[in-house]
């Protein structure tokens, strides 16, 4: 016989409420069968032992101290000498009993092995019971690993899984590994037996259900659950078994990048709910169950977990689509707005629409367009061939490093890209719609809205369906909510920039932007600092909306004048003209003038000499502005990146002093060009870059004798018309007074 006695260590002795004497027969001392739940019902809890100090005794002779470790397959000593020279395999242990005969050593544990008996003696009864349950657990888990590694029949497998689950639930050991070990065993079983039928899958999941109620599934088991959700979304297992599992994950786990399998399982579960007949109604009820019936959600982890799941799902929609196309541009190319190389196939599923640089003055436009250009000189005319426009210069600067951006960076608004359209498959579009709807649901809860706004603030992306969420932020009177509409740091656009007129996400002529300004000005943001920021970055959109009668923007412009935010006299005169173009603006301006007489004096000195119409302005906006006052002194007018057409020419010809006109990227065509050539005899600089003008209209320019700078980049100018223009301006060309900007064919 071989005897073990534990010495020291192991903690304080704890009172034992029930002592059970177990013989090799598995019966109690009274002869009745042992109840597996007996120890569990006693209320005692023990930590699963992994190692401990042991004294070894053979035939009741001397004792040897050993440090034993309960490994996965055997009981081994850290010093394999003496009585413990060889480890004891769990498979060789026939029985584990509590020793209780008369005159036996106190607190002993008896292990029956072939050819002998092993005794463990603890320092106290609690430590003895802890070793007893730990050894039993290790022995049984070792057995189940062997049994379930080579399954024969499904009914036997199910029976063993149920027994294993029951053992884990009734064990007095209190340790996370007690519940995780059975899940990992079943997970390995499923991964090694891929030929199981869907019904067999369901039976195994149902057998595991009691253990999943209070435990999250391991990574491999998550993959199996994901597969089941995808293949059988209408299965009752999804509702009855997976619902409490997902609820526990969202409430008690952090579904972050460190736990991608848990996050993926949650995504697939939600998509499975969306496949049911009720669809989003079922998802809505699930979200409500996660929040709770009261006005305050008691679970702080639920909201960040749901947002992480939604954003990861939105990311995957685009990422999988892009990566599935061998011919698609890289994520870095998408972020930088690069054009498609000529060697790519023409019909790419992902395409970027036209870039739209910020408003710049005529002089800045001409200077920047000369960057990195090739100048071709002839004896008649100077022709500058533009190779890189301003937008490409900005994109190169923004690229910085060569690291690949993530998809959120690609979806974020860039000053170089006004609109981005990505065509997704029907399945990806359904997934996208589902998770956008969830974000909408989250924004409807008042207690979640502040945290939701904070979570979405650093990662704005122009998805039109999210407009509802941003509207909820803009309507919320709490500062911690609507302050998140602003950018989180300089250089990174926020929702405030996205929805301004001319912004990527603006599709309502600036109505939402005006609401944002109203709520920001109505709270703690009614300060000179905020007005300075608007004047510096969003003056154009503010004037455009004021020109259309928006009362909030009229108030903003009046405050800018009242607080002397604008130093430039021409800009002040343009603001005054904008205010006087509408009834509400005229009324507020008159009230302002009553308070500040110097504004009246400024207006008496004449109209502005320079004027820049805000981006996205229309012919009606221009007509309304020019009819508000005197513009007889106007010399420089920029309509770049507006929506004006040839119809505005009848208003332009009423500006007798006009010398510089910028029509870059407008819809101004041949009809308007012919009208200008007949009336604006003083015009010297004309920018027609990226306009729909053709040879018919450009030939009319030959009559404009004062014209000395003409930009025709990206127009439909033909070689014959170009030569004709050179001939007609040969006298001026010899004097070196005419510069024509054209763009050559890419070949």
FISERO-818835 format. One record per residue (C-alpha): residue in three letters; x, y, z. Coordinates in steps of 0.05 Angstrom, whole numbers, padded with zeros to 5 digits, always signed. Last residue first. Example, Ala and Ser with C-alpha at 12.3 -4.5 7.8 and 13.67 -1.06 7.14 Angstrom:
ser+00273-00021+00143;ala+00246-00090+00156;
This chain:
unk-00055+01177-01476;unk-00090+01214-01421;unk-00114+01266-01472;unk-00089+01336-01458;unk-00117+01385-01408;unk-00123+01458-01427;unk-00105+01523-01393;unk-00100+01584-01439;unk-00055+01643-01421;unk-00062+01707-01462;unk-00020+01769-01454;unk+00046+01748-01485;unk+00046+01804-01536;unk+00051+01752-01591;unk-00010+01719-01560;unk-00049+01784-01565;unk-00039+01787-01640;unk-00051+01714-01649;unk-00118+01714-01612;unk-00160+01691-01672;unk-00106+01642-01694;unk-00099+01611-01626;unk-00174+01604-01619;unk-00177+01568-01686;unk-00123+01520-01664;unk-00163+01502-01602;unk-00226+01495-01643;unk-00191+01445-01688;unk-00161+01406-01630;unk-00229+01397-01597;unk-00251+01428-01531;unk-00300+01382-01495;unk-00279+01409-01427;unk-00233+01379-01374;unk-00187+01440-01370;unk-00212+01501-01408;unk-00181+01556-01365;unk-00177+01624-01401;unk-00133+01683-01381;unk-00125+01747-01423;unk-00196+01763-01444;unk-00202+01837-01464;unk-00218+01823-01537;unk-00278+01778-01522;unk-00300+01765-01595;unk-00260+01700-01598;unk-00299+01674-01539;unk-00356+01655-01586;unk-00314+01596-01610;unk-00319+01566-01540;unk-00395+01560-01545;unk-00398+01518-01607;unk-00335+01480-01588;unk-00368+01452-01526;unk-00384+01477-01456;unk-00403+01423-01405;unk-00360+01453-01349;unk-00300+01419-01316;unk-00255+01481-01320;unk-00290+01542-01350;unk-00248+01594-01313;unk-00251+01664-01344;unk-00202+01721-01330;unk-00204+01788-01367;unk-00278+01806-01373;unk-00287+01880-01392;unk-00330+01865-01454;unk-00381+01827-01413;unk-00441+01836-01461;unk-00435+01794-01524;unk-00386+01742-01500;unk-00428+01731-01437;unk-00489+01713-01478;unk-00450+01664-01520;unk-00423+01631-01458;unk-00493+01624-01428;unk-00518+01586-01487;unk-00455+01543-01490;unk-00460+01515-01420;unk-00455+01531-01345;unk-00467+01467-01307;unk-00414+01483-01255;unk-00346+01452-01240;unk-00305+01516-01246;unk-00346+01577-01265;unk-00298+01630-01239;unk-00308+01700-01268;unk-00257+01756-01264;unk-00266+01826-01294;unk-00338+01845-01275;unk-00347+01920-01276;unk-00412+01920-01316;unk-00448+01867-01275;unk-00516+01862-01310;unk-00487+01809-01357;unk-00484+01762-01298;unk-00559+01763-01287;unk-00576+01740-01357;unk-00520+01690-01352;unk-00555+01654-01294;unk-00595+01611-01342;unk-00531+01580-01368;unk-00530+01537-01305;unk-00513+01547-01232;unk-00505+01487-01186;unk-00444+01513-01148;unk-00374+01484-01149;unk-00342+01550-01170;unk-00388+01610-01174;unk-00332+01660-01160;unk-00343+01733-01178;unk-00287+01785-01181;unk-00299+01857-01203;unk-00363+01878-01167;unk-00367+01953-01162;unk-00437+01958-01193;unk-00463+01906-01145;unk-00520+01947-01115;unk-00570+01911-01071;unk-00614+01850-01059;unk-00626+01832-01132;unk-00557+01801-01139;unk-00571+01755-01080;unk-00639+01730-01104;unk-00613+01719-01174;unk-00554+01679-01148;unk-00599+01636-01103;unk-00647+01624-01160;unk-00591+01601-01206;unk-00570+01551-01152;unk-00520+01549-01096;unk-00487+01482-01083;unk-00423+01514-01056;unk-00430+01585-01029;unk-00425+01644-01077;unk-00359+01681-01074;unk-00360+01757-01083;unk-00305+01808-01092;unk-00312+01883-01105;unk-00367+01892-01054;unk-00423+01943-01060;unk-00418+02018-01047;unk-00396+02066-00991;unk-00468+02072-00966;unk-00467+02000-00940;unk-00409+02013-00893;unk-00443+02074-00865;unk-00505+02034-00850;unk-00463+01982-00814;unk-00431+02037-00773;unk-00498+02055-00742;unk-00500+01993-00698;unk-00563+01982-00656;unk-00612+02007-00708;unk-00571+01971-00759;unk-00584+01905-00723;unk-00659+01916-00724;unk-00655+01932-00798;unk-00614+01868-00808;unk-00666+01826-00772;unk-00722+01853-00817;unk-00682+01846-00881;unk-00663+01775-00864;unk-00735+01755-00850;unk-00758+01787-00915;unk-00703+01756-00957;unk-00648+01786-01002;unk-00629+01838-00951;unk-00591+01787-00908;unk-00550+01762-00967;unk-00532+01833-00988;unk-00508+01847-00917;unk-00467+01783-00917;unk-00436+01803-00984;unk-00420+01872-00956;unk-00385+01840-00896;unk-00346+01794-00942;unk-00323+01854-00983;unk-00303+01890-00920;unk-00260+01833-00894;unk-00257+01833-00818;unk-00315+01786-00804;unk-00328+01768-00730;unk-00346+01839-00712;unk-00394+01815-00657;unk-00454+01848-00690;unk-00435+01827-00760;unk-00425+01755-00740;unk-00488+01758-00698;unk-00528+01781-00758;unk-00500+01724-00799;unk-00519+01673-00746;unk-00589+01701-00739;unk-00600+01694-00814;unk-00573+01623-00808;unk-00625+01606-00755;unk-00681+01639-00796;unk-00669+01599-00859;unk-00693+01643-00916;unk-00659+01613-00976;unk-00604+01665-00976;unk-00594+01648-00902;unk-00582+01576-00923;unk-00530+01597-00975;unk-00498+01646-00927;unk-00488+01593-00873;unk-00462+01542-00924;unk-00409+01593-00947;unk-00389+01615-00877;unk-00375+01543-00856;unk-00301+01539-00840;unk-00274+01606-00817;unk-00340+01642-00803;unk-00368+01580-00768;unk-00306+01574-00724;unk-00308+01647-00707;unk-00381+01640-00689;unk-00364+01583-00643;unk-00310+01623-00609;unk-00355+01684-00602;unk-00402+01644-00559;unk-00472+01615-00564;unk-00444+01545-00556;unk-00471+01532-00486;unk-00540+01517-00511;unk-00582+01550-00565;unk-00523+01560-00612;unk-00510+01485-00614;unk-00583+01468-00622;unk-00592+01518-00678;unk-00527+01499-00713;unk-00548+01426-00714;unk-00618+01444-00739;unk-00586+01484-00796;unk-00543+01424-00814;unk-00605+01380-00816;unk-00638+01428-00866;unk-00575+01436-00908;unk-00604+01426-00977;unk-00631+01357-00956;unk-00580+01308-00983;unk-00518+01326-00943;unk-00476+01264-00929;unk-00414+01283-00968;unk-00414+01356-00949;unk-00432+01411-00999;unk-00485+01440-00953;unk-00465+01417-00882;unk-00484+01346-00865;unk-00415+01316-00861;unk-00383+01376-00826;unk-00430+01373-00766;unk-00427+01297-00766;unk-00353+01301-00754;unk-00294+01314-00799;unk-00225+01294-00775;unk-00171+01347-00787;unk-00177+01376-00717;unk-00204+01328-00665;unk-00270+01296-00644;unk-00309+01332-00697;unk-00374+01365-00675;unk-00440+01327-00671;unk-00416+01299-00605;unk-00434+01366-00573;unk-00507+01347-00586;unk-00506+01289-00536;unk-00464+01313-00477;unk-00499+01381-00483;unk-00568+01352-00471;unk-00622+01384-00514;unk-00629+01322-00560;unk-00656+01342-00628;unk-00588+01341-00662;unk-00572+01272-00634;unk-00639+01245-00657;unk-00626+01275-00725;unk-00558+01240-00727;unk-00592+01173-00716;unk-00644+01187-00770;unk-00589+01206-00819;unk-00558+01137-00810;unk-00595+01111-00871;unk-00553+01158-00915;unk-00487+01125-00898;unk-00432+01176-00900;unk-00385+01152-00845;unk-00370+01185-00779;unk-00322+01146-00735;unk-00298+01188-00676;unk-00369+01211-00656;unk-00404+01144-00660;unk-00385+01121-00590;unk-00398+01189-00559;unk-00466+01194-00592;unk-00484+01124-00568;unk-00462+01142-00497;unk-00507+01203-00495;unk-00565+01166-00530;unk-00568+01105-00485;unk-00609+01137-00430;unk-00658+01168-00480;unk-00671+01104-00518;unk-00690+01120-00590;unk-00617+01122-00613;unk-00609+01047-00600;unk-00666+01032-00648;unk-00634+01073-00703;unk-00568+01035-00692;unk-00608+00971-00698;unk-00637+00995-00764;unk-00567+01007-00790;unk-00551+00935-00770;unk-00608+00906-00811;unk-00597+00951-00872;unk-00524+00931-00877;unk-00541+00857-00874;unk-00594+00866-00927;unk-00544+00905-00971;unk-00492+00850-00962;unk-00543+00799-00987;unk-00565+00841-01046;unk-00493+00852-01067;unk-00462+00919-01053;unk-00450+00979-01099;unk-00405+01029-01066;unk-00420+01102-01080;unk-00375+01158-01054;unk-00393+01231-01058;unk-00355+01294-01043;unk-00285+01266-01042;unk-00223+01307-01030;unk-00243+01338-00964;unk-00250+01267-00937;unk-00311+01240-00903;unk-00301+01175-00868;unk-00321+01113-00905;unk-00250+01095-00925;unk-00226+01109-00854;unk-00281+01063-00828;unk-00254+01010-00876;unk-00186+01006-00845;unk-00127+01041-00876;unk-00068+01004-00908;unk-00001+01031-00885;unk+00038+01071-00935;unk+00046+01133-00894;unk+00026+01204-00909;unk-00037+01193-00951;unk-00063+01262-00933;unk-00009+01299-00971;unk-00020+01256-01033;unk-00095+01267-01028;unk-00085+01342-01023;unk-00043+01345-01086;unk-00094+01301-01121;unk-00149+01350-01104;unk-00109+01409-01129;unk-00102+01380-01199;unk-00045+01340-01226;unk-00021+01338-01298;unk-00046+01405-01323;unk-00019+01424-01392;unk-00003+01498-01395;unk-00007+01530-01464;unk+00028+01596-01478;unk+00007+01625-01545;unk+00032+01646-01614;unk+00107+01632-01614;unk+00096+01566-01579;unk+00109+01544-01507;unk+00089+01478-01476;unk+00090+01480-01400;unk+00088+01414-01362;unk+00054+01419-01295;unk+00074+01398-01225;unk+00035+01455-01193;unk+00004+01504-01242;unk-00067+01487-01220;unk-00049+01514-01151;unk-00034+01584-01176;unk-00095+01589-01221;unk-00142+01564-01167;unk-00111+01610-01114;unk-00122+01670-01160;unk-00194+01651-01174;unk-00210+01641-01101;unk-00219+01573-01071;unk-00281+01533-01051;unk-00262+01464-01027;unk-00246+01408-01074;unk-00301+01364-01105;unk-00280+01296-01129;unk-00323+01259-01179;unk-00353+01192-01162;unk-00316+01132-01135;unk-00332+01063-01162;unk-00339+00994-01133;unk-00370+00940-01176;unk-00317+00952-01228;unk-00341+00954-01299;unk-00280+00981-01336;unk-00232+00924-01320;unk-00167+00950-01292;unk-00107+00965-01337;unk-00127+01039-01343;unk-00117+01051-01269;unk-00181+01071-01232;unk-00179+01141-01203;unk-00152+01151-01134;unk-00199+01178-01080;unk-00147+01172-01025;unk-00192+01129-00981;unk-00211+01084-01039;unk-00139+01076-01061;unk-00119+01056-00991;unk-00175+01005-00988;unk-00146+00973-01050;unk-00180+00978-01118;unk-00222+00919-01141;unk-00197+00870-01194;unk-00191+00810-01149;unk-00261+00823-01123;unk-00279+00784-01060;unk-00235+00830-01018;unk-00279+00890-01034;unk-00344+00855-01018;unk-00317+00823-00955;unk-00292+00890-00930;unk-00355+00928-00947;unk-00404+00883-00911;unk-00351+00866-00858;unk-00346+00939-00835;unk-00422+00944-00827;unk-00420+00880-00785;unk-00362+00906-00743;unk-00399+00972-00732;unk-00463+00936-00710;unk-00428+00887-00663;unk-00386+00943-00631;unk-00449+00984-00622;unk-00485+00925-00589;unk-00426+00914-00542;unk-00420+00988-00525;unk-00495+00988-00508;unk-00498+00923-00468;unk-00438+00935-00423;unk-00471+00982-00373;unk-00528+00934-00356;unk-00583+00967-00313;unk-00615+01004-00372;unk-00653+01065-00346;unk-00724+01080-00369;unk-00750+01014-00343;unk-00771+00953-00384;unk-00701+00927-00398;unk-00648+00948-00447;unk-00629+00878-00471;unk-00703+00857-00475;unk-00716+00920-00517;unk-00661+00900-00565;unk-00692+00830-00571;unk-00761+00860-00583;unk-00732+00904-00639;unk-00698+00843-00670;unk-00765+00806-00671;unk-00798+00867-00702;unk-00741+00870-00753;unk-00763+00805-00785;unk-00833+00783-00765;unk-00827+00723-00810;unk-00759+00703-00785;unk-00696+00721-00824;unk-00682+00781-00780;unk-00674+00735-00720;unk-00621+00696-00759;unk-00585+00762-00774;unk-00585+00777-00699;unk-00555+00708-00684;unk-00503+00716-00738;unk-00479+00782-00708;unk-00477+00754-00638;unk-00436+00694-00662;unk-00388+00742-00697;unk-00379+00782-00633;unk-00366+00720-00592;unk-00316+00696-00644;unk-00280+00763-00647;unk-00265+00766-00572;unk-00203+00810-00567;unk-00231+00856-00621;unk-00287+00873-00573;unk-00350+00838-00547;unk-00336+00852-00474;unk-00373+00799-00435;unk-00427+00802-00381;unk-00489+00834-00411;unk-00477+00823-00485;unk-00453+00752-00475;unk-00509+00736-00427;unk-00562+00759-00476;unk-00528+00719-00531;unk-00532+00655-00490;unk-00603+00669-00467;unk-00624+00676-00540;unk-00584+00618-00567;unk-00624+00562-00535;unk-00698+00578-00546;unk-00696+00626-00604;unk-00639+00596-00645;unk-00657+00525-00625;unk-00726+00537-00654;unk-00694+00533-00723;unk-00713+00591-00770;unk-00640+00612-00781;unk-00619+00541-00802;unk-00557+00547-00845;unk-00531+00614-00822;unk-00550+00606-00749;unk-00522+00535-00748;unk-00456+00559-00778;unk-00451+00613-00725;unk-00464+00562-00670;unk-00407+00518-00696;unk-00361+00579-00699;unk-00380+00597-00628;unk-00363+00526-00607;unk-00292+00537-00632;unk-00286+00603-00594;unk-00312+00577-00526;unk-00385+00586-00508;unk-00405+00636-00454;unk-00429+00607-00389;unk-00491+00617-00346;unk-00546+00589-00391;unk-00497+00551-00434;unk-00492+00492-00386;unk-00566+00478-00387;unk-00566+00483-00464;unk-00511+00432-00478;unk-00560+00375-00492;unk-00602+00422-00535;unk-00540+00440-00575;unk-00524+00366-00585;unk-00595+00351-00608;unk-00593+00410-00656;unk-00529+00386-00688;unk-00558+00317-00696;unk-00617+00349-00732;unk-00570+00387-00777;unk-00535+00321-00796;unk-00465+00304-00771;unk-00411+00296-00824;unk-00365+00349-00794;unk-00342+00303-00739;unk-00274+00331-00715;unk-00300+00401-00704;unk-00362+00376-00668;unk-00323+00332-00619;unk-00273+00388-00605;unk-00330+00434-00586;unk-00361+00380-00543;unk-00296+00374-00503;unk-00289+00450-00500;unk-00359+00458-00473;unk-00346+00403-00421;unk-00282+00440-00398;unk-00314+00509-00396;unk-00362+00493-00339;unk-00310+00467-00290;unk-00257+00514-00320;unk-00294+00574-00291;unk-00284+00548-00220;unk-00330+00532-00162;unk-00323+00458-00148;unk-00385+00430-00114;unk-00402+00393-00179;unk-00476+00390-00195;unk-00474+00431-00259;unk-00410+00401-00286;unk-00434+00330-00272;unk-00501+00344-00305;unk-00465+00370-00367;unk-00422+00308-00371;unk-00482+00262-00361;unk-00519+00299-00417;unk-00458+00295-00462;unk-00450+00220-00448;unk-00523+00207-00465;unk-00518+00248-00529;unk-00456+00210-00551;unk-00489+00143-00537;unk-00549+00164-00578;unk-00503+00188-00633;unk-00467+00122-00641;unk-00393+00108-00641;unk-00356+00169-00616;unk-00280+00167-00613;unk-00258+00231-00578;unk-00321+00229-00537;unk-00298+00170-00495;unk-00226+00193-00484;unk-00244+00264-00466;unk-00300+00237-00422;unk-00250+00194-00382;unk-00201+00251-00371;unk-00259+00294-00348;unk-00279+00240-00299;unk-00209+00232-00269;unk-00196+00307-00264;unk-00264+00318-00230;unk-00254+00261-00180;unk-00184+00287-00164;unk-00211+00357-00152;unk-00269+00333-00111;unk-00224+00293-00063;unk-00169+00346-00060;unk-00220+00398-00038;unk-00251+00349+00011;unk-00184+00339+00044;unk-00171+00414+00046;unk-00238+00425+00081;unk-00225+00368+00130;unk-00159+00396+00154;unk-00084+00387+00144;unk-00097+00336+00090;unk-00076+00263+00087;unk-00074+00230+00018;unk-00075+00154+00016;unk-00058+00109-00044;unk-00079+00037-00046;unk-00047-00024-00079;unk-00040-00073-00136;unk-00080-00036-00189;unk-00099+00033-00161;unk-00148+00053-00106;unk-00141+00124-00081;unk-00156+00138-00008;unk-00162+00208+00022;unk-00143+00220+00094;unk-00165+00275+00142;unk-00138+00240+00204;unk-00096+00177+00200;unk-00138+00115+00212;unk-00151+00092+00284;unk-00222+00072+00266;unk-00240+00072+00192;unk-00258+00137+00156;unk-00218+00146+00091;unk-00254+00187+00038;unk-00254+00150-00027;unk-00226+00155-00099;unk-00234+00094-00144;unk-00200+00055-00199;unk-00142+00102-00211;unk-00104+00073-00270;unk-00139+00119-00321;unk-00120+00179-00279;unk-00047+00162-00292;unk-00001+00161-00231;unk+00068+00192-00242;unk+00131+00152-00232;unk+00186+00169-00182;unk+00133+00187-00132;unk+00154+00139-00077;unk+00226+00162-00080;unk+00240+00212-00135;unk+00200+00252-00186;unk+00209+00321-00153;unk+00152+00363-00183;unk+00108+00303-00170;unk+00056+00276-00218;unk-00019+00259-00219;unk-00038+00243-00290;unk-00074+00262-00354;unk-00091+00336-00351;unk-00042+00351-00295;unk-00059+00351-00222;unk+00009+00372-00195;unk+00040+00343-00132;unk+00094+00377-00091;unk+00125+00321-00051;unk+00146+00311+00022;unk+00163+00239+00039;unk+00134+00204+00100;unk+00167+00144+00135;unk+00131+00077+00143;unk+00056+00067+00142;unk+00064+00017+00086;unk+00091+00072+00040;unk+00083+00146+00059;unk+00082+00208+00015;unk+00075+00278+00041;unk+00041+00326-00007;unk+00048+00401-00025;unk-00004+00425-00075;unk-00022+00431-00148;unk-00080+00446-00195;unk-00136+00448-00144;unk-00206+00467-00165;unk-00232+00517-00114;unk-00285+00489-00068;unk-00357+00505-00050;unk-00398+00476+00007;unk-00474+00486+00005;unk-00492+00416+00026;unk-00536+00409-00036;unk-00475+00404-00081;unk-00445+00350-00037;unk-00508+00308-00042;unk-00522+00322-00116;unk-00490+00257-00140;unk-00531+00217-00090;unk-00493+00156-00068;unk-00532+00091-00068;unk-00554+00068+00001;unk-00509+00021+00042;unk-00508+00062+00106;unk-00435+00079+00095;unk-00451+00107+00027;unk-00446+00067-00037;unk-00397+00074-00095;unk-00372+00003-00087;unk-00301+00028-00076;unk-00324+00059-00012;unk-00349+00130-00001;unk-00355+00160+00068;unk-00391+00227+00064;unk-00379+00283+00113;unk-00431+00338+00116;unk-00427+00409+00144;unk-00352+00413+00139;unk-00323+00472+00177;unk-00266+00506+00142;unk-00192+00494+00156;unk-00151+00554+00134;unk-00111+00550+00070;unk-00079+00496+00028;unk-00010+00497+00057;unk+00015+00451+00114;unk+00022+00378+00100;unk-00017+00331+00056;unk-00009+00256+00072;unk-00002+00204+00019;unk-00001+00127+00031;unk+00022+00071-00015;unk+00000+00000+00000;
